[in-house]
């Protein structure tokens, strides 16, 4: 049977935490009776580590959602170990398409101490910072239509200003892009190649394709609409590829 005292403790903790975080946050408690809300929330929890492991063993029975005006959400969950405190995880906005999340590292959740005032400092300096960066990356991907690359393919997306943008997923991809004039935006993780000099841009794309092909990685050109053009390099016998890594996903 559900413990009413534990429910009050979680809801009160979340209320205090929301009031202590930077910015304006509200808190909404979801009791066990809100089964549909809890099921949807479980699917949107943006975590592949501590919180995902907990949910795999202990399905969500109650939660408190902290919401910011810009759509950012955090969720406070019960801990199922012998320690006091709670778990806190980021929530992926339902308004953004799944494709925008591809290649973005999950802002994995954290364990909180039993003191919501001290926990607010921990959240502001850790999870909230990582969450805001990840949200900016996903929103940027959605806005410009940049398709995240995969382990075996780098996608270059044409932008309205004539530049090209790419979201590589590996160190090899990123190194080749940087070596050929793509400039890295640390905030979003996107690599951009200027289109001011179209001849230089064409050479850079050709050399990028050849260098990636030598590594067994294909290159594709895409318009934001999602249409993918033929690979940038002539078809060639690619070397055997190592097994591809799984695409990062959100729960």
Phi, psi and omega in degrees: 000146183289139182272112182296323180296320178294325179296314179296322181295316180295314182296318180293318179300314182296321179300314181293316180301317180299322181286342182261346181285151177295137184093184182257115181238146173243160181235132178233123181269135177245108180283174181304334181292339180275060187297318181295317179297319181291324178294316179296320180297319178302318180293335185260357178293126191262079188203140175229028185225245188301310184288321178299320179295318179296316181293330179295329181263333184226092179306149186296121179254336177198159181193161173235128182258125175263127185236138176252156187300331182278004178102350178294141179221142172236153180233133178262126184237160174289151170263144180241053174221192184274001183266151176283167177104195185219176171252148178230133181226155174280154178241131179282126180302133181290342184284346183260138182291152181303324183300328182292341182272347185298131178084358180265129180293134180294136174278074189306148185288178184222161174268136181251146174286173186283352181261110184293335180289314177290325180296325180299321177294319179297316181295315182297326183269356184228272187301317183297322178295313180294323179295315180297321178294315179296320178298318179298320180295315182293317179295325177294314178303317181293321184290319185260356178072026179284120178275127179297142178286170176239174184301329184250004181211133173255126181256124177258121185253125177293138177252165184296336180270005179092355178278171176242144180231146180216148177238083183292157180247354182229162180294324179297311179304310184298319181295319179293317179299312181298322181293340182250023170097000176287132182260130184274128173264108186295331182291320184254341184082002181277142174255131183237141176241119183298149177251015181299320177246100187294327179294314179295323179296317180298318178297317181297320179294317180298314181292323177299314179299318181294317181292322178290322179298324178295338179264005181080022182244126179281159176234135179228146175258138184220144169267155183305339179294343179107354179286125182258126179278170178300161181300151187285345180245151179301148179304136180214160178287109181281145176295161180301136182264148173287159178305136183285145178285152179292147180286129179304140179221167176253153179288000000 
